[in-house]
Amino acid sequence: MVDGSRAEFRRQGQEQNTHYKRILAFLIFLVAALSMISATFLNPFFMKKQIRTSNNQAVVVRQVDSHFDDLADIIGANHDENSNLLTIQQTQPIADYIIDYSLGFHWFKVDNKKLAKQILHDINLNIDKGSSSEAQRVQSKLKKEGSNAIYAVIQAFDLNVVTLGANIAALLLVVNIVIIIVTIITMISLISDMKTQKTTKELIHSIMASGMWSGFWIIIIAGILAIIPVIFNVETLGGLGYLMEISSSIFLEFVIVGVVIYVLCAIPWQITSTNS
């Protein structure tokens, strides 16, 4: 009778321990994932650096140039649709303006005319006699548009969509920070509860096991997201496809972070193993 009660107690203890580890693994994964997203996708400094990597420069040129093609169509400037009108040096500042406008801490945005003026000023500044004849033609047409040129830029570069994205990004950043803080508090409470039922060695072993699982899922999920643009043609998705192409290299960095988390947790997990 006593042996049966002890066996049942051990079984319940093992089930509760497994339950705790699963919850802790999810919490660690959540903190790590949201922290990485906030530090990369929602960080204007990181993203401006990211679009300057050799892998992403061609993507940026293609995306900005497509909007410049739309601008040429809107103002009636003749151009060859199969050729790039802008160079890397001409597209990078425009991409920077959009990133600065969209990411980081900022108030709710309702006006994108200032952004349109920045893009228009950059077009007038960087398109010179060394630029393609089509680009010079677009620049000349824009000057003739006068005050209407701003609205042509807003339409061609989908700045209303950019404004919506900027507000969503700001909201996501705030929500991420709040969730991270709440999750950390929950983790501390959970670990304190586990501490009352385990020795220090067992507690470290369980925490490291949870960390290994969180690292494993970061590797799997980030790895899948990284190879999507490689396997599928995402160019047809427009702006979303452009973001997925840029994101591919970032998710590869997430995979590296997941590997680091897994290895750093695996060492103390092995040390605190009952067989050690």
C-alpha positions, -999 to 999 in steps of 0.1 A, spaced: 0 0 0 28 24 10 49 14 -20 19 21 -43 14 55 -28 51 63 -32 50 52 -68 19 73 -75 36 103 -58 67 99 -79 46 96 -111 27 128 -102 60 145 -95 75 135 -128 43 147 -147 45 180 -128 82 183 -136 75 176 -173 47 202 -173 70 228 -157 97 222 -182 73 226 -211 60 259 -198 95 271 -191 107 261 -225 79 280 -241 86 311 -220 123 310 -228 114 306 -265 90 336 -263 115 359 -246 143 349 -270 121 352 -302 105 385 -293 138 400 -282 155 390 -315 125 404 -335 126 437 -316 164 440 -320 163 432 -357 131 437 -377 119 466 -355 153 482 -352 159 509 -379 197 509 -373 199 471 -378 177 471 -409 196 499 -426 228 479 -420 211 448 -433 200 462 -466 236 471 -473 248 435 -473 258 420 -506 229 396 -506 203 423 -500 215 452 -522 201 437 -554 167 431 -536 166 467 -525 175 480 -559 148 459 -576 121 469 -551 128 507 -551 133 506 -589 99 490 -594 83 519 -575 103 543 -596 89 526 -627 54 532 -613 63 568 -607 74 571 -644 41 556 -655 20 580 -633 37 611 -646 38 599 -682 76 596 -686 86 572 -713 110 545 -702 122 510 -709 103 487 -684 130 460 -686 159 482 -675 169 495 -640 164 532 -639 183 537 -606 216 525 -592 225 512 -558 237 546 -547 204 562 -558 181 536 -542 198 532 -508 189 567 -494 153 562 -505 152 528 -486 168 545 -456 141 572 -455 114 545 -455 131 525 -428 136 555 -406 99 565 -411 86 530 -404 107 516 -375 117 525 -340 99 544 -313 75 570 -328 40 584 -324 10 573 -344 16 585 -380 -11 599 -402 9 621 -426 34 609 -451 40 641 -471 73 647 -453 85 613 -463 74 620 -499 93 653 -499 124 635 -487 122 609 -515 114 637 -540 144 657 -528 167 627 -530 155 620 -566 163 656 -576 197 655 -558 211 621 -569 199 619 -604 225 637 -625 239 637 -660 256 603 -652 223 587 -646 202 568 -672 184 589 -697 151 574 -685 158 585 -649 167 620 -661 134 621 -680 115 611 -649 133 638 -629 125 664 -656 88 654 -656 86 656 -618 99 692 -618 71 701 -643 46 685 -620 52 712 -593 33 706 -561 15 676 -576 49 657 -576 45 649 -539 12 631 -545 27 612 -574 55 600 -551 30 590 -525 10 569 -550 40 554 -567 58 543 -535 26 532 -518 34 555 -489 -1 551 -475 7 514 -470 41 524 -456 23 546 -430 0 517 -420 30 495 -417 48 521 -396 19 522 -371 17 484 -370 55 482 -364 53 507 -335 24 488 -319 43 455 -323 74 470 -306 54 482 -276 35 449 -274 68 429 -276 83 449 -248 52 444 -226 51 407 -233 88 402 -227 85 419 -193 54 399 -183 70 367 -195 102 373 -175 81 379 -144 62 347 -150 95 328 -155 108 341 -122 76 330 -104 78 296 -121 114 290 -112 107 300 -76 79 274 -75 102 248 -89 129 257 -64 106 246 -35 103 211 -50 139 205 -63 175 206 -52 197 232 -68 212 206 -91 178 193 -103 166 229 -108 196 238 -130 191 205 -149 154 213 -156 161 249 -166 188 239 -190 166 212 -205 140 239 -211 166 261 -227 177 233 -250 142 228 -262 137 265 -268 170 266 -287 159 236 -308 126 252 -318 143 285 -327 166 265 -350 137 247 -366 113 276 -371 139 301 -381 155 276 -405 122 269 -422 115 307 -426 150 313 -439 147 287 -468 112 298 -480 125 325 -504 151 300 -516 125 273 -524 96 294 -536 94 325 -559 83 352 -535 87 381 -559 50 378 -569 40 387 -534 51 423 -539 62 441 -507 57 410 -486 80 390 -509 106 418 -507 105 416 -469 108 378 -470 139 380 -492 155 405 -468 144 384 -438 160 352 -451 195 362 -440 182 375 -407 165 342 -399 198 325 -406 213 346 -378 184 335 -356 194 299 -364 229 307 -351 214 322 -320 194 290 -315 224 269 -318 243 290 -293 214 288 -268 213 250 -273 250 245 -268 252 268 -238 224 250 -221 236 215 -231 269 218 -212 254 225 -177 225 201 -185 250 173 -190 270 183 -159 239 183 -137 227 150 -151 220 123 -125 245 100 -142 273 126 -139 
